[in-house]
Amino acid sequence: YGNIQYAYTDNDAGSDFEDNGSTFGFKGETMIDESLTAFFKYELEANADQKGTVTTRLDQAFVGLKGNFGKVQVGSFDSIYNNAIQDSVDQFENLTFKKNTTTTEGDTIAYFSPSFGGLELQASAQVKGTDNTNDGTAVTLVGKYSVDALTVALGYDSLENDQADDENTIGLNVGYQVMPALNVSAKFETTKDVQDTMGLAARYGYGAGDVYASAQVISPDSGDDYNEFGAGVTYSLASNVYVYGEVASIEANSTADADTQTAVGVYYGF
C-alpha cells in the first residue's frame, strides 16, 4: 500500500513545489487462534518531487498482538499522546501548528485496552532517547472516555528521554459530535517550564469533502502570548483521490510577525 502526495506552498520564505509525505509500506496479520492475532506494519517515507536519488526514511514499523485483552505493539509509531490530544487541532494536510513537546518516536512498546463501557486506557514506554545516551524510560499515558456524542481524553508524557531536567507535558482534549457531519473539539496543554497551549477546532463533512478550521493561543513561560489560526477544504475526486487548499496565520514566537501561509495539494492513495 502507499500514497503519492504533492503540495505547492507559499509563505514569507518563498514558494515551493514539494513532496508532502509520500509513503509506501507493507502490513499484514496472522490469526494464531480464535482469540489471538499477530500483526505487523513497515512503512517508509520517500521524497517524490525530484528526479535522482530517492531519499527514504522510516515512518512506522511495529509488530504486535491483539485479542480480547486489547492490543500490544512494539517498534516505532505515532505518539499516543499526539493522537489523543493534538491531532484534532493540528488537522491540516500540509500546514502545521506549534505543538507542545512529546517524546520522540521509536524504541517503544505500547498497550491499548478494549473499551470498558466507553473508557479506553493506553500506555507506552520508550526505553531510550534518540541519541541512545539517555538511560531513562519515557512513559506516556492516555485515558479516553466516550459517552454518546462526547469524548474526553487526558494525556501525560514524562519526556524522560528528551529533556535535561524534569519537564513533562500534560494535555486535555474534549470533542463533541454536534451532528454526523460536524465535530468540534478543544484542547489544553502544558509543558512544565516551557509553555501552555489552548486550541479550538471544527470539521464539517459536506459530502464531497471536508471544511475545517483551527485556532490556538500559545502562552510561553517567558514572553507574551501569541496566536495561530487557519482553515482548509478538501474535495474528493474518488474514494482514494482528493485535492485540498489551506491558509493559516503562523507566528514563530511572541516577537515575530505573523506569517500568512498557503498550500494547495493532491493525495492519491493505493
Solvent accessible surface area in square Angstrom, and as a share of the most:
residue,aa,sasa,rsa
1,Y,85,0.32
2,G,5,0.05
3,N,20,0.10
4,I,70,0.35
5,Q,26,0.12
6,Y,60,0.23
7,A,2,0.01
8,Y,106,0.40
9,T,12,0.07
10,D,65,0.34
11,N,47,0.24
12,D,113,0.58
13,A,103,0.80
14,G,37,0.36
15,S,62,0.40
16,D,74,0.38
17,F,110,0.46
18,E,48,0.21
19,D,21,0.11
20,N,27,0.14
21,G,23,0.22
22,S,3,0.02
23,T,12,0.07
24,F,81,0.34
25,G,5,0.04
26,F,128,0.54
27,K,129,0.55
28,G,30,0.29
29,E,113,0.50
30,T,90,0.52
31,M,139,0.62
32,I,94,0.48
33,D,70,0.36
34,E,173,0.78
35,S,61,0.39
36,L,47,0.24
37,T,20,0.12
38,A,26,0.20
39,F,24,0.10
40,F,90,0.38
41,K,46,0.19
42,Y,102,0.39
43,E,14,0.06
44,L,37,0.18
45,E,39,0.18
46,A,14,0.11
47,N,56,0.29
48,A,33,0.26
49,D,42,0.22
50,Q,148,0.66
51,K,210,0.89
52,G,54,0.52
53,T,136,0.79
54,V,85,0.49
55,T,74,0.43
56,T,70,0.41
57,R,105,0.38
58,L,87,0.43
59,D,34,0.18
60,Q,27,0.12
61,A,19,0.15
62,F,32,0.14
63,V,82,0.47
64,G,9,0.08
65,L,66,0.33
66,K,76,0.32
67,G,29,0.28
68,N,129,0.66
69,F,86,0.36
70,G,11,0.11
71,K,65,0.28
72,V,43,0.25
73,Q,13,0.06
74,V,72,0.41
75,G,22,0.21
76,S,16,0.11
77,F,14,0.06
78,D,59,0.31
79,S,23,0.15
80,I,5,0.03
81,Y,0,0.00
82,N,24,0.12
83,N,76,0.39
84,A,11,0.09
85,I,0,0.00
86,Q,1,0.00
87,D,56,0.29
88,S,44,0.29
89,V,1,0.00
90,D,22,0.11
91,Q,27,0.12
92,F,23,0.10
93,E,49,0.22
94,N,31,0.16
95,L,12,0.06
96,T,81,0.47
97,F,7,0.03
98,K,70,0.30
99,K,80,0.34
100,N,4,0.02
101,T,53,0.31
102,T,33,0.19
103,T,16,0.09
104,T,55,0.32
105,E,86,0.39
106,G,11,0.11
107,D,68,0.35
108,T,14,0.08
109,I,84,0.43
110,A,2,0.01
111,Y,82,0.31
112,F,41,0.17
113,S,13,0.08
114,P,45,0.29
115,S,67,0.43
116,F,119,0.49
117,G,76,0.73
118,G,18,0.17
119,L,69,0.34
120,E,62,0.28
121,L,86,0.43
122,Q,24,0.11
123,A,38,0.29
124,S,14,0.09
125,A,24,0.18
126,Q,5,0.02
127,V,88,0.51
128,K,72,0.31
129,G,1,0.01
130,T,99,0.57
131,D,86,0.45
132,N,101,0.52
133,T,97,0.56
134,N,57,0.29
135,D,139,0.72
136,G,26,0.25
137,T,65,0.38
138,A,1,0.01
139,V,55,0.32
140,T,8,0.04
141,L,84,0.42
142,V,5,0.03
143,G,21,0.21
144,K,54,0.23
145,Y,100,0.38
146,S,47,0.31
147,V,66,0.38
148,D,150,0.77
149,A,33,0.25
150,L,63,0.31
151,T,52,0.30
152,V,49,0.28
153,A,4,0.03
154,L,103,0.51
155,G,1,0.01
156,Y,73,0.28
157,D,1,0.00
158,S,16,0.10
159,L,1,0.01
160,E,92,0.41
161,N,3,0.01
162,D,44,0.23
163,Q,51,0.23
164,A,116,0.90
165,D,89,0.46
166,D,93,0.48
167,E,25,0.11
168,N,37,0.19
169,T,0,0.00
170,I,75,0.38
171,G,2,0.02
172,L,74,0.37
173,N,11,0.06
174,V,55,0.32
175,G,10,0.10
176,Y,102,0.39
177,Q,71,0.31
178,V,71,0.41
179,M,93,0.42
180,P,136,0.85
181,A,36,0.28
182,L,41,0.21
183,N,51,0.26
184,V,53,0.31
185,S,10,0.07
186,A,36,0.28
187,K,10,0.04
188,F,83,0.35
189,E,0,0.00
190,T,41,0.24
191,T,2,0.01
192,K,88,0.37
193,D,92,0.48
194,V,57,0.33
195,Q,17,0.08
196,D,49,0.25
197,T,1,0.00
198,M,102,0.45
199,G,4,0.04
200,L,118,0.59
201,A,11,0.09
202,A,38,0.29
203,R,70,0.26
204,Y,92,0.35
205,G,26,0.25
206,Y,87,0.33
207,G,80,0.77
208,A,36,0.28
209,G,12,0.12
210,D,39,0.20
211,V,71,0.41
212,Y,2,0.01
213,A,47,0.36
214,S,6,0.04
215,A,43,0.34
216,Q,5,0.02
217,V,53,0.30
218,I,0,0.00
219,S,27,0.18
220,P,33,0.21
221,D,91,0.47
222,S,98,0.63
223,G,55,0.53
224,D,108,0.56
225,D,87,0.45
226,Y,15,0.06
227,N,74,0.38
228,E,2,0.01
229,F,114,0.47
230,G,9,0.09
231,A,40,0.31
232,G,8,0.07
233,V,65,0.37
234,T,11,0.06
235,Y,108,0.41
236,S,49,0.32
237,L,110,0.55
238,A,51,0.39
239,S,127,0.82
240,N,58,0.30
241,V,22,0.13
242,Y,48,0.18
243,V,53,0.31
244,Y,11,0.04
245,G,19,0.19
246,E,9,0.04
247,V,69,0.40
248,A,3,0.02
249,S,15,0.10
250,I,22,0.11
251,E,32,0.14
252,A,66,0.51
253,N,69,0.36
254,S,36,0.23
255,T,126,0.73
256,A,36,0.28
257,D,130,0.67
258,A,55,0.43
259,D,24,0.13
260,T,84,0.49
261,Q,33,0.15
262,T,55,0.32
263,A,2,0.01
264,V,85,0.49
265,G,13,0.12
266,V,52,0.30
267,Y,52,0.20
268,Y,109,0.42
269,G,8,0.08
270,F,131,0.55
